[in-house]
Amino acid sequence: MRLDPQPLFRRVITPWYDGPVACWVVIVMMAGVLLFSIAGIVVARRNPDFHGHTWVPALLLLAGLFVLLSTVVRLLRRRLGRRVRSNGE
């Protein structure tokens, strides 16, 4: 008799770095990175000598936004998936 490869009672074990606490830490840290990059853009735009270097904080802003949004989407998917499974699906 074969074992069922997809048993219903098996829970998905998430690694420590993908758990809710780690995701919230990443969200808080990325909020700090976003504030830092916005301050960098403001400073670079105020000083005419640094206008050519505005791309550095702008790139940091885009990268921080990408990480922040992907982490929020991951948390939402996990929460919505748990809610759907608990409702009987």
PDB file of N, CA, C and O in Angstrom:
ATOM      1  N   MET A   1       0.831  -1.166   0.000  1.00  0.00           N
ATOM      2  CA  MET A   1       0.000   0.000   0.000  1.00  0.00           C
ATOM      3  C   MET A   1       0.894   1.254   0.000  1.00  0.00           C
ATOM      4  O   MET A   1       1.834   1.349   0.789  1.00  0.00           O
ATOM      5  N   ARG A   2       0.598   2.191  -0.872  1.00  0.00           N
ATOM      6  CA  ARG A   2       1.393   3.404  -0.989  1.00  0.00           C
ATOM      7  C   ARG A   2       0.990   4.434   0.066  1.00  0.00           C
ATOM      8  O   ARG A   2      -0.150   4.485   0.527  1.00  0.00           O
ATOM      9  N   LEU A   3       1.984   5.255   0.426  1.00  0.00           N
ATOM     10  CA  LEU A   3       1.705   6.364   1.328  1.00  0.00           C
ATOM     11  C   LEU A   3       1.221   7.555   0.515  1.00  0.00           C
ATOM     12  O   LEU A   3       1.688   7.803  -0.597  1.00  0.00           O
ATOM     13  N   ASP A   4       0.292   8.271   1.082  1.00  0.00           N
ATOM     14  CA  ASP A   4      -0.241   9.454   0.408  1.00  0.00           C
ATOM     15  C   ASP A   4       0.823  10.557   0.429  1.00  0.00           C
ATOM     16  O   ASP A   4       1.268  10.948   1.508  1.00  0.00           O
ATOM     17  N   PRO A   5       1.238  11.065  -0.732  1.00  0.00           N
ATOM     18  CA  PRO A   5       2.277  12.099  -0.742  1.00  0.00           C
ATOM     19  C   PRO A   5       1.776  13.452  -0.241  1.00  0.00           C
ATOM     20  O   PRO A   5       2.589  14.304   0.119  1.00  0.00           O
ATOM     21  N   GLN A   6       0.489  13.669  -0.208  1.00  0.00           N
ATOM     22  CA  GLN A   6      -0.099  14.930   0.236  1.00  0.00           C
ATOM     23  C   GLN A   6      -1.108  14.679   1.363  1.00  0.00           C
ATOM     24  O   GLN A   6      -2.303  14.880   1.150  1.00  0.00           O
ATOM     25  N   PRO A   7      -0.678  14.255   2.537  1.00  0.00           N
ATOM     26  CA  PRO A   7      -1.651  14.018   3.609  1.00  0.00           C
ATOM     27  C   PRO A   7      -2.265  15.334   4.091  1.00  0.00           C
ATOM     28  O   PRO A   7      -1.623  16.384   4.050  1.00  0.00           O
ATOM     29  N   LEU A   8      -3.497  15.261   4.541  1.00  0.00           N
ATOM     30  CA  LEU A   8      -4.218  16.449   4.963  1.00  0.00           C
ATOM     31  C   LEU A   8      -3.748  16.984   6.316  1.00  0.00           C
ATOM     32  O   LEU A   8      -3.901  18.172   6.598  1.00  0.00           O
ATOM     33  N   PHE A   9      -3.188  16.129   7.138  1.00  0.00           N
ATOM     34  CA  PHE A   9      -2.827  16.531   8.488  1.00  0.00           C
ATOM     35  C   PHE A   9      -1.442  17.168   8.566  1.00  0.00           C
ATOM     36  O   PHE A   9      -1.062  17.667   9.624  1.00  0.00           O
ATOM     37  N   ARG A  10      -0.691  17.162   7.487  1.00  0.00           N
ATOM     38  CA  ARG A  10       0.660  17.706   7.517  1.00  0.00           C
ATOM     39  C   ARG A  10       0.615  19.229   7.456  1.00  0.00           C
ATOM     40  O   ARG A  10      -0.015  19.807   6.571  1.00  0.00           O
ATOM     41  N   ARG A  11       1.293  19.870   8.408  1.00  0.00           N
ATOM     42  CA  ARG A  11       1.377  21.330   8.428  1.00  0.00           C
ATOM     43  C   ARG A  11       2.623  21.779   7.692  1.00  0.00           C
ATOM     44  O   ARG A  11       3.641  21.087   7.679  1.00  0.00           O
ATOM     45  N   VAL A  12       2.526  22.940   7.083  1.00  0.00           N
ATOM     46  CA  VAL A  12       3.676  23.518   6.412  1.00  0.00           C
ATOM     47  C   VAL A  12       4.565  24.154   7.475  1.00  0.00           C
ATOM     48  O   VAL A  12       4.106  24.979   8.265  1.00  0.00           O
ATOM     49  N   ILE A  13       5.824  23.771   7.489  1.00  0.00           N
ATOM     50  CA  ILE A  13       6.766  24.314   8.457  1.00  0.00           C
ATOM     51  C   ILE A  13       7.544  25.423   7.765  1.00  0.00           C
ATOM     52  O   ILE A  13       8.286  25.175   6.815  1.00  0.00           O
ATOM     53  N   THR A  14       7.369  26.645   8.247  1.00  0.00           N
ATOM     54  CA  THR A  14       8.089  27.766   7.657  1.00  0.00           C
ATOM     55  C   THR A  14       9.420  27.936   8.373  1.00  0.00           C
ATOM     56  O   THR A  14       9.491  27.784   9.593  1.00  0.00           O
ATOM     57  N   PRO A  15      10.470  28.248   7.632  1.00  0.00           N
ATOM     58  CA  PRO A  15      11.762  28.478   8.284  1.00  0.00           C
ATOM     59  C   PRO A  15      11.721  29.737   9.153  1.00  0.00           C
ATOM     60  O   PRO A  15      10.844  30.583   8.985  1.00  0.00           O
ATOM     61  N   TRP A  16      12.665  29.855  10.073  1.00  0.00           N
ATOM     62  CA  TRP A  16      12.666  30.966  11.021  1.00  0.00           C
ATOM     63  C   TRP A  16      12.738  32.314  10.324  1.00  0.00           C
ATOM     64  O   TRP A  16      12.143  33.282  10.797  1.00  0.00           O
ATOM     65  N   TYR A  17      13.456  32.395   9.208  1.00  0.00           N
ATOM     66  CA  TYR A  17      13.633  33.673   8.533  1.00  0.00           C
ATOM     67  C   TYR A  17      12.414  34.056   7.697  1.00  0.00           C
ATOM     68  O   TYR A  17      12.390  35.141   7.116  1.00  0.00           O
ATOM     69  N   ASP A  18      11.409  33.196   7.623  1.00  0.00           N
ATOM     70  CA  ASP A  18      10.192  33.500   6.886  1.00  0.00           C
ATOM     71  C   ASP A  18       8.981  33.515   7.811  1.00  0.00           C
ATOM     72  O   ASP A  18       7.843  33.517   7.343  1.00  0.00           O
ATOM     73  N   GLY A  19       9.215  33.524   9.100  1.00  0.00           N
ATOM     74  CA  GLY A  19       8.127  33.551  10.070  1.00  0.00           C
ATOM     75  C   GLY A  19       7.561  34.951  10.218  1.00  0.00           C
ATOM     76  O   GLY A  19       8.128  35.917   9.709  1.00  0.00           O
ATOM     77  N   PRO A  20       6.448  35.055  10.914  1.00  0.00           N
ATOM     78  CA  PRO A  20       5.804  36.369  11.052  1.00  0.00           C
ATOM     79  C   PRO A  20       6.666  37.385  11.798  1.00  0.00           C
ATOM     80  O   PRO A  20       6.675  38.562  11.437  1.00  0.00           O
ATOM     81  N   VAL A  21       7.384  36.959  12.821  1.00  0.00           N
ATOM     82  CA  VAL A  21       8.205  37.901  13.586  1.00  0.00           C
ATOM     83  C   VAL A  21       9.328  38.442  12.707  1.00  0.00           C
ATOM     84  O   VAL A  21       9.590  39.645  12.702  1.00  0.00           O
ATOM     85  N   ALA A  22       9.990  37.564  11.967  1.00  0.00           N
ATOM     86  CA  ALA A  22      11.069  37.997  11.078  1.00  0.00           C
ATOM     87  C   ALA A  22      10.531  38.918   9.985  1.00  0.00           C
ATOM     88  O   ALA A  22      11.197  39.882   9.608  1.00  0.00           O
ATOM     89  N   CYS A  23       9.347  38.633   9.480  1.00  0.00           N
ATOM     90  CA  CYS A  23       8.760  39.495   8.445  1.00  0.00           C
ATOM     91  C   CYS A  23       8.446  40.875   9.008  1.00  0.00           C
ATOM     92  O   CYS A  23       8.655  41.877   8.323  1.00  0.00           O
ATOM     93  N   TRP A  24       7.950  40.949  10.234  1.00  0.00           N
ATOM     94  CA  TRP A  24       7.668  42.253  10.837  1.00  0.00           C
ATOM     95  C   TRP A  24       8.953  43.027  11.110  1.00  0.00           C
ATOM     96  O   TRP A  24       8.980  44.251  10.980  1.00  0.00           O
ATOM     97  N   VAL A  25      10.009  42.327  11.486  1.00  0.00           N
ATOM     98  CA  VAL A  25      11.297  42.991  11.678  1.00  0.00           C
ATOM     99  C   VAL A  25      11.783  43.568  10.347  1.00  0.00           C
ATOM    100  O   VAL A  25      12.287  44.690  10.303  1.00  0.00           O
ATOM    101  N   VAL A  26      11.632  42.804   9.266  1.00  0.00           N
ATOM    102  CA  VAL A  26      12.030  43.285   7.944  1.00  0.00           C
ATOM    103  C   VAL A  26      11.200  44.502   7.548  1.00  0.00           C
ATOM    104  O   VAL A  26      11.742  45.454   6.986  1.00  0.00           O
ATOM    105  N   ILE A  27       9.908  44.491   7.827  1.00  0.00           N
ATOM    106  CA  ILE A  27       9.046  45.622   7.481  1.00  0.00           C
ATOM    107  C   ILE A  27       9.484  46.880   8.232  1.00  0.00           C
ATOM    108  O   ILE A  27       9.555  47.957   7.640  1.00  0.00           O
ATOM    109  N   VAL A  28       9.773  46.756   9.511  1.00  0.00           N
ATOM    110  CA  VAL A  28      10.215  47.910  10.303  1.00  0.00           C
ATOM    111  C   VAL A  28      11.559  48.423   9.793  1.00  0.00           C
ATOM    112  O   VAL A  28      11.750  49.632   9.664  1.00  0.00           O
ATOM    113  N   MET A  29      12.488  47.518   9.501  1.00  0.00           N
ATOM    114  CA  MET A  29      13.800  47.928   9.003  1.00  0.00           C
ATOM    115  C   MET A  29      13.677  48.605   7.639  1.00  0.00           C
ATOM    116  O   MET A  29      14.362  49.594   7.381  1.00  0.00           O
ATOM    117  N   MET A  30      12.822  48.090   6.772  1.00  0.00           N
ATOM    118  CA  MET A  30      12.653  48.699   5.452  1.00  0.00           C
ATOM    119  C   MET A  30      11.979  50.068   5.550  1.00  0.00           C
ATOM    120  O   MET A  30      12.236  50.942   4.722  1.00  0.00           O
ATOM    121  N   ALA A  31      11.126  50.261   6.546  1.00  0.00           N
ATOM    122  CA  ALA A  31      10.551  51.597   6.758  1.00  0.00           C
ATOM    123  C   ALA A  31      11.659  52.578   7.116  1.00  0.00           C
ATOM    124  O   ALA A  31      11.646  53.722   6.660  1.00  0.00           O
ATOM    125  N   GLY A  32      12.613  52.143   7.926  1.00  0.00           N
ATOM    126  CA  GLY A  32      13.762  52.991   8.239  1.00  0.00           C
ATOM    127  C   GLY A  32      14.615  53.273   7.011  1.00  0.00           C
ATOM    128  O   GLY A  32      15.089  54.394   6.828  1.00  0.00           O
ATOM    129  N   VAL A  33      14.812  52.266   6.174  1.00  0.00           N
ATOM    130  CA  VAL A  33      15.581  52.454   4.937  1.00  0.00           C
ATOM    131  C   VAL A  33      14.871  53.440   4.019  1.00  0.00           C
ATOM    132  O   VAL A  33      15.519  54.277   3.389  1.00  0.00           O
ATOM    133  N   LEU A  34      13.550  53.349   3.937  1.00  0.00           N
ATOM    134  CA  LEU A  34      12.790  54.275   3.099  1.00  0.00           C
ATOM    135  C   LEU A  34      12.934  55.716   3.603  1.00  0.00           C
ATOM    136  O   LEU A  34      13.121  56.635   2.805  1.00  0.00           O
ATOM    137  N   LEU A  35      12.848  55.912   4.907  1.00  0.00           N
ATOM    138  CA  LEU A  35      13.026  57.251   5.458  1.00  0.00           C
ATOM    139  C   LEU A  35      14.436  57.775   5.200  1.00  0.00           C
ATOM    140  O   LEU A  35      14.616  58.948   4.873  1.00  0.00           O
ATOM    141  N   PHE A  36      15.429  56.909   5.347  1.00  0.00           N
ATOM    142  CA  PHE A  36      16.811  57.278   5.100  1.00  0.00           C
ATOM    143  C   PHE A  36      17.029  57.660   3.637  1.00  0.00           C
ATOM    144  O   PHE A  36      17.724  58.633   3.343  1.00  0.00           O
ATOM    145  N   SER A  37      16.438  56.897   2.725  1.00  0.00           N
ATOM    146  CA  SER A  37      16.618  57.195   1.303  1.00  0.00           C
ATOM    147  C   SER A  37      15.880  58.473   0.898  1.00  0.00           C
ATOM    148  O   SER A  37      16.367  59.218   0.048  1.00  0.00           O
ATOM    149  N   ILE A  38      14.717  58.736   1.491  1.00  0.00           N
ATOM    150  CA  ILE A  38      14.010  59.989   1.213  1.00  0.00           C
ATOM    151  C   ILE A  38      14.832  61.177   1.708  1.00  0.00           C
ATOM    152  O   ILE A  38      14.921  62.201   1.030  1.00  0.00           O
ATOM    153  N   ALA A  39      15.430  61.040   2.888  1.00  0.00           N
ATOM    154  CA  ALA A  39      16.305  62.103   3.392  1.00  0.00           C
ATOM    155  C   ALA A  39      17.502  62.293   2.466  1.00  0.00           C
ATOM    156  O   ALA A  39      17.935  63.424   2.243  1.00  0.00           O
ATOM    157  N   GLY A  40      18.041  61.203   1.924  1.00  0.00           N
ATOM    158  CA  GLY A  40      19.153  61.304   0.987  1.00  0.00           C
ATOM    159  C   GLY A  40      18.764  62.014  -0.294  1.00  0.00           C
ATOM    160  O   GLY A  40      19.545  62.800  -0.830  1.00  0.00           O
ATOM    161  N   ILE A  41      17.581  61.751  -0.784  1.00  0.00           N
ATOM    162  CA  ILE A  41      17.102  62.428  -1.999  1.00  0.00           C
ATOM    163  C   ILE A  41      16.937  63.928  -1.731  1.00  0.00           C
ATOM    164  O   ILE A  41      17.319  64.754  -2.560  1.00  0.00           O
ATOM    165  N   VAL A  42      16.373  64.272  -0.580  1.00  0.00           N
ATOM    166  CA  VAL A  42      16.176  65.686  -0.244  1.00  0.00           C
ATOM    167  C   VAL A  42      17.523  66.403  -0.150  1.00  0.00           C
ATOM    168  O   VAL A  42      17.681  67.502  -0.679  1.00  0.00           O
ATOM    169  N   VAL A  43      18.485  65.784   0.520  1.00  0.00           N
ATOM    170  CA  VAL A  43      19.798  66.409   0.668  1.00  0.00           C
ATOM    171  C   VAL A  43      20.497  66.517  -0.679  1.00  0.00           C
ATOM    172  O   VAL A  43      21.120  67.538  -0.967  1.00  0.00           O
ATOM    173  N   ALA A  44      20.406  65.492  -1.502  1.00  0.00           N
ATOM    174  CA  ALA A  44      21.063  65.517  -2.806  1.00  0.00           C
ATOM    175  C   ALA A  44      20.440  66.555  -3.729  1.00  0.00           C
ATOM    176  O   ALA A  44      21.139  67.145  -4.553  1.00  0.00           O
ATOM    177  N   ARG A  45      19.145  66.784  -3.605  1.00  0.00           N
ATOM    178  CA  ARG A  45      18.498  67.780  -4.464  1.00  0.00           C
ATOM    179  C   ARG A  45      18.749  69.213  -3.970  1.00  0.00           C
ATOM    180  O   ARG A  45      18.692  70.147  -4.770  1.00  0.00           O
ATOM    181  N   ARG A  46      19.019  69.404  -2.694  1.00  0.00           N
ATOM    182  CA  ARG A  46      19.285  70.750  -2.160  1.00  0.00           C
ATOM    183  C   ARG A  46      20.675  71.255  -2.549  1.00  0.00           C
ATOM    184  O   ARG A  46      20.861  72.448  -2.789  1.00  0.00           O
ATOM    185  N   ASN A  47      21.634  70.358  -2.610  1.00  0.00           N
ATOM    186  CA  ASN A  47      23.010  70.742  -2.897  1.00  0.00           C
ATOM    187  C   ASN A  47      23.286  70.517  -4.383  1.00  0.00           C
ATOM    188  O   ASN A  47      23.216  69.376  -4.839  1.00  0.00           O
ATOM    189  N   PRO A  48      23.596  71.557  -5.152  1.00  0.00           N
ATOM    190  CA  PRO A  48      23.820  71.401  -6.600  1.00  0.00           C
ATOM    191  C   PRO A  48      25.009  70.503  -6.935  1.00  0.00           C
ATOM    192  O   PRO A  48      25.057  69.923  -8.020  1.00  0.00           O
ATOM    193  N   ASP A  49      25.964  70.383  -6.019  1.00  0.00           N
ATOM    194  CA  ASP A  49      27.112  69.513  -6.276  1.00  0.00           C
ATOM    195  C   ASP A  49      26.718  68.037  -6.298  1.00  0.00           C
ATOM    196  O   ASP A  49      27.407  67.223  -6.912  1.00  0.00           O
ATOM    197  N   PHE A  50      25.635  67.694  -5.646  1.00  0.00           N
ATOM    198  CA  PHE A  50      25.230  66.294  -5.531  1.00  0.00           C
ATOM    199  C   PHE A  50      24.053  65.919  -6.415  1.00  0.00           C
ATOM    200  O   PHE A  50      23.531  64.811  -6.290  1.00  0.00           O
ATOM    201  N   HIS A  51      23.624  66.792  -7.291  1.00  0.00           N
ATOM    202  CA  HIS A  51      22.478  66.484  -8.167  1.00  0.00           C
ATOM    203  C   HIS A  51      22.731  65.232  -9.002  1.00  0.00           C
ATOM    204  O   HIS A  51      21.805  64.462  -9.259  1.00  0.00           O
ATOM    205  N   GLY A  52      23.962  65.025  -9.420  1.00  0.00           N
ATOM    206  CA  GLY A  52      24.282  63.854 -10.240  1.00  0.00           C
ATOM    207  C   GLY A  52      24.252  62.552  -9.464  1.00  0.00           C
ATOM    208  O   GLY A  52      24.231  61.471 -10.052  1.00  0.00           O
ATOM    209  N   HIS A  53      24.250  62.655  -8.150  1.00  0.00           N
ATOM    210  CA  HIS A  53      24.270  61.447  -7.319  1.00  0.00           C
ATOM    211  C   HIS A  53      22.913  61.132  -6.702  1.00  0.00           C
ATOM    212  O   HIS A  53      22.826  60.308  -5.791  1.00  0.00           O
ATOM    213  N   THR A  54      21.872  61.766  -7.176  1.00  0.00           N
ATOM    214  CA  THR A  54      20.532  61.516  -6.645  1.00  0.00           C
ATOM    215  C   THR A  54      20.070  60.100  -6.940  1.00  0.00           C
ATOM    216  O   THR A  54      19.192  59.584  -6.248  1.00  0.00           O
ATOM    217  N   TRP A  55      20.638  59.462  -7.950  1.00  0.00           N
ATOM    218  CA  TRP A  55      20.229  58.118  -8.322  1.00  0.00           C
ATOM    219  C   TRP A  55      20.546  57.103  -7.216  1.00  0.00           C
ATOM    220  O   TRP A  55      19.877  56.073  -7.123  1.00  0.00           O
ATOM    221  N   VAL A  56      21.542  57.372  -6.387  1.00  0.00           N
ATOM    222  CA  VAL A  56      21.904  56.404  -5.336  1.00  0.00           C
ATOM    223  C   VAL A  56      20.781  56.278  -4.303  1.00  0.00           C
ATOM    224  O   VAL A  56      20.321  55.161  -4.066  1.00  0.00           O
ATOM    225  N   PRO A  57      20.315  57.365  -3.676  1.00  0.00           N
ATOM    226  CA  PRO A  57      19.194  57.194  -2.739  1.00  0.00           C
ATOM    227  C   PRO A  57      17.892  56.798  -3.436  1.00  0.00           C
ATOM    228  O   PRO A  57      17.036  56.149  -2.835  1.00  0.00           O
ATOM    229  N   ALA A  58      17.744  57.189  -4.709  1.00  0.00           N
ATOM    230  CA  ALA A  58      16.536  56.784  -5.438  1.00  0.00           C
ATOM    231  C   ALA A  58      16.537  55.275  -5.663  1.00  0.00           C
ATOM    232  O   ALA A  58      15.497  54.628  -5.537  1.00  0.00           O
ATOM    233  N   LEU A  59      17.691  54.717  -5.994  1.00  0.00           N
ATOM    234  CA  LEU A  59      17.807  53.268  -6.154  1.00  0.00           C
ATOM    235  C   LEU A  59      17.568  52.552  -4.824  1.00  0.00           C
ATOM    236  O   LEU A  59      16.934  51.498  -4.785  1.00  0.00           O
ATOM    237  N   LEU A  60      18.076  53.127  -3.744  1.00  0.00           N
ATOM    238  CA  LEU A  60      17.843  52.573  -2.414  1.00  0.00           C
ATOM    239  C   LEU A  60      16.352  52.608  -2.072  1.00  0.00           C
ATOM    240  O   LEU A  60      15.825  51.673  -1.470  1.00  0.00           O
ATOM    241  N   LEU A  61      15.686  53.683  -2.456  1.00  0.00           N
ATOM    242  CA  LEU A  61      14.243  53.794  -2.227  1.00  0.00           C
ATOM    243  C   LEU A  61      13.485  52.714  -2.988  1.00  0.00           C
ATOM    244  O   LEU A  61      12.594  52.074  -2.430  1.00  0.00           O
ATOM    245  N   LEU A  62      13.828  52.504  -4.253  1.00  0.00           N
ATOM    246  CA  LEU A  62      13.144  51.477  -5.053  1.00  0.00           C
ATOM    247  C   LEU A  62      13.396  50.079  -4.498  1.00  0.00           C
ATOM    248  O   LEU A  62      12.477  49.265  -4.419  1.00  0.00           O
ATOM    249  N   ALA A  63      14.637  49.800  -4.114  1.00  0.00           N
ATOM    250  CA  ALA A  63      14.957  48.479  -3.565  1.00  0.00           C
ATOM    251  C   ALA A  63      14.225  48.253  -2.238  1.00  0.00           C
ATOM    252  O   ALA A  63      13.698  47.169  -1.991  1.00  0.00           O
ATOM    253  N   GLY A  64      14.198  49.286  -1.387  1.00  0.00           N
ATOM    254  CA  GLY A  64      13.482  49.169  -0.111  1.00  0.00           C
ATOM    255  C   GLY A  64      11.991  48.962  -0.306  1.00  0.00           C
ATOM    256  O   GLY A  64      11.371  48.165   0.399  1.00  0.00           O
ATOM    257  N   LEU A  65      11.413  49.684  -1.268  1.00  0.00           N
ATOM    258  CA  LEU A  65       9.986  49.498  -1.567  1.00  0.00           C
ATOM    259  C   LEU A  65       9.697  48.089  -2.063  1.00  0.00           C
ATOM    260  O   LEU A  65       8.693  47.487  -1.682  1.00  0.00           O
ATOM    261  N   PHE A  66      10.580  47.560  -2.919  1.00  0.00           N
ATOM    262  CA  PHE A  66      10.387  46.207  -3.432  1.00  0.00           C
ATOM    263  C   PHE A  66      10.410  45.182  -2.303  1.00  0.00           C
ATOM    264  O   PHE A  66       9.552  44.300  -2.249  1.00  0.00           O
ATOM    265  N   VAL A  67      11.375  45.291  -1.408  1.00  0.00           N
ATOM    266  CA  VAL A  67      11.469  44.343  -0.287  1.00  0.00           C
ATOM    267  C   VAL A  67      10.270  44.505   0.644  1.00  0.00           C
ATOM    268  O   VAL A  67       9.701  43.514   1.102  1.00  0.00           O
ATOM    269  N   LEU A  68       9.888  45.743   0.923  1.00  0.00           N
ATOM    270  CA  LEU A  68       8.757  45.995   1.806  1.00  0.00           C
ATOM    271  C   LEU A  68       7.465  45.432   1.233  1.00  0.00           C
ATOM    272  O   LEU A  68       6.715  44.758   1.939  1.00  0.00           O
ATOM    273  N   LEU A  69       7.199  45.700  -0.039  1.00  0.00           N
ATOM    274  CA  LEU A  69       5.963  45.214  -0.651  1.00  0.00           C
ATOM    275  C   LEU A  69       5.936  43.695  -0.771  1.00  0.00           C
ATOM    276  O   LEU A  69       4.897  43.072  -0.555  1.00  0.00           O
ATOM    277  N   SER A  70       7.083  43.094  -1.116  1.00  0.00           N
ATOM    278  CA  SER A  70       7.096  41.635  -1.224  1.00  0.00           C
ATOM    279  C   SER A  70       6.887  40.971   0.136  1.00  0.00           C
ATOM    280  O   SER A  70       6.267  39.911   0.218  1.00  0.00           O
ATOM    281  N   THR A  71       7.393  41.581   1.192  1.00  0.00           N
ATOM    282  CA  THR A  71       7.191  41.021   2.535  1.00  0.00           C
ATOM    283  C   THR A  71       5.735  41.181   2.977  1.00  0.00           C
ATOM    284  O   THR A  71       5.167  40.268   3.575  1.00  0.00           O
ATOM    285  N   VAL A  72       5.136  42.321   2.690  1.00  0.00           N
ATOM    286  CA  VAL A  72       3.724  42.533   3.036  1.00  0.00           C
ATOM    287  C   VAL A  72       2.838  41.558   2.268  1.00  0.00           C
ATOM    288  O   VAL A  72       1.905  40.991   2.837  1.00  0.00           O
ATOM    289  N   VAL A  73       3.120  41.360   0.985  1.00  0.00           N
ATOM    290  CA  VAL A  73       2.342  40.408   0.183  1.00  0.00           C
ATOM    291  C   VAL A  73       2.494  38.999   0.742  1.00  0.00           C
ATOM    292  O   VAL A  73       1.521  38.247   0.799  1.00  0.00           O
ATOM    293  N   ARG A  74       3.703  38.636   1.153  1.00  0.00           N
ATOM    294  CA  ARG A  74       3.932  37.303   1.732  1.00  0.00           C
ATOM    295  C   ARG A  74       3.117  37.116   2.997  1.00  0.00           C
ATOM    296  O   ARG A  74       2.505  36.065   3.188  1.00  0.00           O
ATOM    297  N   LEU A  75       3.099  38.128   3.871  1.00  0.00           N
ATOM    298  CA  LEU A  75       2.308  38.025   5.098  1.00  0.00           C
ATOM    299  C   LEU A  75       0.811  37.952   4.799  1.00  0.00           C
ATOM    300  O   LEU A  75       0.088  37.171   5.419  1.00  0.00           O
ATOM    301  N   LEU A  76       0.351  38.762   3.853  1.00  0.00           N
ATOM    302  CA  LEU A  76      -1.078  38.732   3.515  1.00  0.00           C
ATOM    303  C   LEU A  76      -1.494  37.395   2.913  1.00  0.00           C
ATOM    304  O   LEU A  76      -2.547  36.860   3.257  1.00  0.00           O
ATOM    305  N   ARG A  77      -0.683  36.861   2.029  1.00  0.00           N
ATOM    306  CA  ARG A  77      -1.007  35.549   1.442  1.00  0.00           C
ATOM    307  C   ARG A  77      -1.071  34.465   2.505  1.00  0.00           C
ATOM    308  O   ARG A  77      -1.961  33.615   2.487  1.00  0.00           O
ATOM    309  N   ARG A  78      -0.126  34.500   3.424  1.00  0.00           N
ATOM    310  CA  ARG A  78      -0.124  33.493   4.483  1.00  0.00           C
ATOM    311  C   ARG A  78      -1.354  33.635   5.370  1.00  0.00           C
ATOM    312  O   ARG A  78      -1.973  32.636   5.737  1.00  0.00           O
ATOM    313  N   ARG A  79      -1.715  34.882   5.720  1.00  0.00           N
ATOM    314  CA  ARG A  79      -2.874  35.094   6.582  1.00  0.00           C
ATOM    315  C   ARG A  79      -4.173  34.723   5.873  1.00  0.00           C
ATOM    316  O   ARG A  79      -5.048  34.091   6.466  1.00  0.00           O
ATOM    317  N   LEU A  80      -4.301  35.115   4.601  1.00  0.00           N
ATOM    318  CA  LEU A  80      -5.520  34.781   3.859  1.00  0.00           C
ATOM    319  C   LEU A  80      -5.601  33.285   3.595  1.00  0.00           C
ATOM    320  O   LEU A  80      -6.692  32.715   3.606  1.00  0.00           O
ATOM    321  N   GLY A  81      -4.476  32.651   3.359  1.00  0.00           N
ATOM    322  CA  GLY A  81      -4.479  31.198   3.152  1.00  0.00           C
ATOM    323  C   GLY A  81      -4.887  30.447   4.407  1.00  0.00           C
ATOM    324  O   GLY A  81      -5.589  29.439   4.336  1.00  0.00           O
ATOM    325  N   ARG A  82      -4.445  30.940   5.554  1.00  0.00           N
ATOM    326  CA  ARG A  82      -4.808  30.308   6.824  1.00  0.00           C
ATOM    327  C   ARG A  82      -6.293  30.497   7.105  1.00  0.00           C
ATOM    328  O   ARG A  82      -6.951  29.596   7.626  1.00  0.00           O
ATOM    329  N   ARG A  83      -6.822  31.674   6.758  1.00  0.00           N
ATOM    330  CA  ARG A  83      -8.236  31.960   6.987  1.00  0.00           C
ATOM    331  C   ARG A  83      -9.108  31.093   6.091  1.00  0.00           C
ATOM    332  O   ARG A  83     -10.159  30.626   6.529  1.00  0.00           O
ATOM    333  N   VAL A  84      -8.690  30.865   4.831  1.00  0.00           N
ATOM    334  CA  VAL A  84      -9.461  30.031   3.911  1.00  0.00           C
ATOM    335  C   VAL A  84      -9.443  28.594   4.382  1.00  0.00           C
ATOM    336  O   VAL A  84     -10.472  27.919   4.350  1.00  0.00           O
ATOM    337  N   ARG A  85      -8.267  28.106   4.826  1.00  0.00           N
ATOM    338  CA  ARG A  85      -8.182  26.706   5.284  1.00  0.00           C
ATOM    339  C   ARG A  85      -9.008  26.491   6.551  1.00  0.00           C
ATOM    340  O   ARG A  85      -9.576  25.414   6.734  1.00  0.00           O
ATOM    341  N   SER A  86      -9.084  27.488   7.424  1.00  0.00           N
ATOM    342  CA  SER A  86      -9.841  27.306   8.666  1.00  0.00           C
ATOM    343  C   SER A  86     -11.357  27.349   8.414  1.00  0.00           C
ATOM    344  O   SER A  86     -12.128  26.860   9.239  1.00  0.00           O
ATOM    345  N   ASN A  87     -11.786  27.921   7.300  1.00  0.00           N
ATOM    346  CA  ASN A  87     -13.211  27.980   6.980  1.00  0.00           C
ATOM    347  C   ASN A  87     -13.724  26.703   6.321  1.00  0.00           C
ATOM    348  O   ASN A  87     -14.904  26.620   5.983  1.00  0.00           O
ATOM    349  N   GLY A  88     -12.871  25.721   6.136  1.00  0.00           N
ATOM    350  CA  GLY A  88     -13.343  24.449   5.628  1.00  0.00           C
ATOM    351  C   GLY A  88     -12.883  24.106   4.237  1.00  0.00           C
ATOM    352  O   GLY A  88     -13.289  23.071   3.708  1.00  0.00           O
ATOM    353  N   GLU A  89     -12.077  24.900   3.632  1.00  0.00           N
ATOM    354  CA  GLU A  89     -11.624  24.581   2.277  1.00  0.00           C
ATOM    355  C   GLU A  89     -10.335  23.824   2.307  1.00  0.00           C
ATOM    356  O   GLU A  89      -9.803  23.469   1.255  1.00  0.00           O
TER     357      GLU A  89
END
